Amino acid sequence: MFIGGAEHEMQVQNLSITGMLGYIDTSLVVNDVRDVFLLLKQSSLVDIFIEKLNLAGEAEIVRAEMGDQHILIGLEFKQISYDADSSLYKRKAYRKSITAPGQALIAKNVYEFMTRNVSVEGLMLRIPEHVPVQESMLIEFKFDKLHLHGEAKIAWFEHDNNEGTILGLEYQHMEKIEIKGIPQFYHRGA
């Protein structure tokens, strides 16, 4: 679970279609329920990732209570994806769904884009026009929402039916090393 700018190991107690109940060990940075509620002042939405189920997305904390050695947390799913066979979740890092504007410099032309998702390793974006690109091409990008700018390599691309261009980018050089607000959730086997 990613809350308050940090990842916390969470054990799932039970899981349903609409949410889950889990707990985190109180010996970690979060010492009691008050600490959880202080974190919630920022946002009650958290990012979750359950590797064994390939379950990833956003959930809202709807309940928290103190147990003997842990804090019990009730979550209601808001945006969740589950697909065991999808290559999307075989990536090394979790991708957070974020829709926000940015600019890309491709072959000396500036294009406006909207992001679709962002991770600590790259991002996916859509440019609302057909742009001639190639895999491994280097581009520059600026993404104000996370105060990021730098250079990225096109890992893949496609042209959609609405005359747009969708790009999967891998960061090459960035002005920021840590991306605040984006969990890493690296796969243990990767």
Secondary structure, DSSP 8 states (H G I E B T S, - for coil): -EETTEE---EEEEE-SSEEEEEEETTSS--SHHHHHHHHTT-SEEEEEEGGGTEEEEEEEEEEEE-SSEEEEEEEEEEEEE-TT-GGGGSSS--EE---EEEEEETTEEEEEEEEEE-SSEEEEEESS-----TT-EEEEEEGGGTEEEEEEEEEEEE-TTS-EEEEEEEEEES-SS-TT------TT-
